[in-house]
């Protein structure tokens, strides 16, 4: 048996426990004797020290690894049968649902929607590995090493401990703000999928984790985020204080990891408590290279919370009930005990996500849609009316200050600029990945148009992804005024992308980093994920050799 720490508790708990007991018996019993071997004396190390030493497993002697493995085996083999009682707290009700949900609770609609989320998230993650912020996170993470490791997507020769693989891949997913968006407002998948991919690769090969196991853990992580955001009216609007993935995403990551690792109900409750102390990032870092770290950190910190709970670390068992707990992140926080598994309904069954056709803040997609309709009126003889004929451009949009950037200086600011997206669409007729390259943002024609843009905030146009609209008026110097309006753009949950177009988006993103053959295999594998007997089939595709990497020219 390898001396390094192993992560011990995936999906099929009963077979796993039997296998672990057998392995532990072989490990502890002396050869050629029926006399039971006395249990070893454990080193009196604090749990945090054990976790740190397990992360840096290569630094520790073999004898300590044996004792550490014994500790984890004892932890895994405890009785984890859920206790039957009514939840006495909100936090306990969450723990019961996380622990108690089974594959049989998944509905067909939830499976289909979550497979679309997984495919899209993988695609934007592969694309994100071409960005500067990803490479900075990747270089930073090189200082960490462990006997247990997981793949950085699209880079088969680079592996990291699971927590840091989840971090780096999470950064890649959000590096262009191209990932899915839910309602209430958050990016749900980016904090969850990297955790499950890292764990499914790092866990022992037996027993196997199936595609349904993966889908269940993924949806548990999504569900927890949605339930928490429904406890506050503030969460329904475009955020002003905290970036939601850094808050609810951290707890979603902890929940999905807890489910995938098979933690007990009590351990699930502790994982949520620990995760709350890791949560939160201010909106001041929106439109900077730091914003993608919010998703990467949510993935990493949630996974760390599950590991620490597995090792017995304790937190406040009512952390979701308290204004000084999770309530610190949201005004008007009114938590409620959620129904138990017998009465459980999935929020994803009721509310789909939005998929983006270009990499920018979701609110800018209404602007692009309205601008495209105006542009059709400004084309003469297949050519756009010269910009010097345009006198004034008025955007009637919600008051969302962090997407109000009159003269963006970087790709990240351009992705969070109503003004830039409107001008780029008017000029080019389309918004694509290269639209945010620095030389595109700084074009003289763009800067000229940006100086003509004015914002108006109608009282009925609230900063809410379920109700907002955009109206654009372009006034010409000859007095003519052309107007475009958008209530819903293609890709919004009210007007969802077709499966064909979602797959085309994935191909366009993933083919930049993977061979076309691997891309097609990934599409097929995710499409049939519920029939997959072994998740290693999926994770093996994430480390396929890739063509030479193309680093974003915008950096």
C-alpha positions, 0 to 999 in steps of 0.5 A, a space after each residue: 500500500 502506498 504510504 501517502 494519504 488516501 481520500 477514503 470515502 466516495 459514493 457507495 458507502 457500504 461496499 467502501 466500508 467493507 473494502 476499507 475494513 478488509 484493507 485495514 485488517 490487512 494493514 493492522 494484522 500481524 502476518 501468520 497469526 490469528 492474534 489481533 494486533 493492538 491498535 496503534 497509539 495515535 499521535 496527539 496532533 490537533 486536527 488542523 495539523 493533521 489536515 495540513 500534514 495530509 496536504 503536504 503528505 510528501 513531507 511526512 515519514 511513513 510511520 506517521 502516514 500509517 497512523 494518519 491513515 488509521 485515524 481516517 479509517 476509523 473516521 470513515 467506518 463510524 456509523 453514518 445512518 441518518 437519525 430520524 427526527 424533525 429538524 430542530 434548526 435550519 442548519 440541521 435541516 440542510 445537513 439532513 437533506 445533503 446526507 439523505 438525498 439519493 440518486 432516486 430523488 433526481 428527476 429527469 428534468 434536473 438530470 437534463 438541466 444539470 448535464 447542460 450546466 456541466 457541459 457548459 462549465 467544462 467548456 468555459 473552463 477549458 477556454 479559461 485556461 488561456 487567460 492571464 489570471 489562470 496562469 497566475 493562479 496556476 503558478 501560485 499553486 505550484 508551491 503545493 504538492 501531495 501524494 494525492 493529486 488531480 488534473 488541471 484541465 487540459 494540462 495532463 502534465 500538471 497535477 495538484 492536490 485536490 483542493 488546489 486543482 479545484 481552485 485553479 480549475 474554478 479560476 479558469 471557469 470564471 476567468 472570462 465571466 462566461 459561466 452559467 448564471 442562476 436566479 437569484 443571482 449567482 454562478 452556481 456551477 463553477 464552485 461545484 464541478 471542479 470539486 467533484 472532478 478533483 475528488 473523482 480523480 483522487 479517490 481510490 478506484 474501487 468502489 467506482 463512482 458512477 455518473 449518477 453519483 456525480 450528478 447527485 453530488 453536483 445537484 446537492 451543491 446547486 440546491 444548497 446555493 439556491 435554497 440559501 439565496 431564497 432566504 433574502 430579498 437582497 439576493 434576488 437583485 444584482 449584488 451590491 456588497 458581496 459576490 454571491 459565488 464567494 458566499 453561497 458557492 462556498 457552501 455549495 462546494 462544501 455540500 457537494 463534497 460532503 455528499 460525494 465523500 459520504 459524510 455523516 449528517 453531523 459531519 455535513 452540518 459541521 462542513 457547512 459551519 466551517 464553510 461559512 467562515 471561509 465565505 465572502 468576497 466584496 464586490 469592489 474586486 468585480 471587473 478585476 483579475 481578482 474576481 475569478 479567484 472568488 469562484 476558485 476559492 469557493 471551490 477550494 474552501 468548500 472542499 477544505 471544509 468537508 475534509 476538516 469536518 471529516 476529521 472531526 473539526 467542529 463549528 457552530 451547529 446553528 450557523 445558518 440560523 443566525 444573523 451573526 452566522 450566514 445572515 451576516 452576508 444578506 440583509 433581510 435574512 429570514 431562514 426557514 427549515 427546509 423540507 426533508 428528503 421525503 418532501 424534497 423538490 429541486 429548485 433546478 426543476 423549477 428554475 433553469 439557468 442562463 447560458 451566455 453566448 459571449 463572455 461578459 456580465 449577464 446584464 450586458 446581454 440585454 444591452 447587446 440584444 437591444 443594440 443588435 436590433 438598433 443596428 439593423 436600422 442603422 445599416 445602409 447598403 450593407 454598411 453601418 452608418 458612419 459613427 460621426 453621424 451618431 450624436 447621442 446613444 441612450 441606454 435605459 437600464 437598471 441602476 447597477 453600478 458595478 456594470 456602469 463603466 463609461 471608459 473601460 481600460 481592461 478586458 475585465 472592465 469591458 466585460 462589466 460595462 453596459 457602455 462598451 457592450 452597446 458600442 461594440 455591438 453597434 460597430 461590429 454586429 456581434 460580440 465574441 471572445 475576441 471582442 474583449 481583447 485590449 486592442 478591440 476595447 481601445 479602438 478609436 471608433 469605440 472610444 468615440 462612441 463611448 463618449 456619446 453614451 448616456 445612461 437612464 434608469 427608469 424606475 420600473 427597470 429593477 436590477 433583477 435578472 428575472 425582470 430587467 429590460 434594456 432600451 437603446 435609442 440612437 439619435 443622429 445629427 439629422 434628428 432621426 432617432 432609432 430605438 431597440 428594446 430587449 426583454 429577454 435575450 437568447 440564452 436566458 432561462 425564458 429563452 433557453 439555448 437549444 442543445 445544438 447551440 449549447 454544444 456549438 458553444 462548447 466546441 468553440 470553447 474546448 477546441 481551443 485547448 483540446 483535440 476535436 476528437 476529445 471534444 466530441 467524446 466529452 460531448 457524448 460522455 456528458 450527454 449520457 452521464 447518467 448511464 456512465 458506470 465509472 466517472 474515471 471515463 470523464 476525468 480521463 478526458 480532462 487530461 487528454 493531450 492537447 494541441 499547443 495552447 493559445 494564450 489570450 492575445 488580450 493579455 
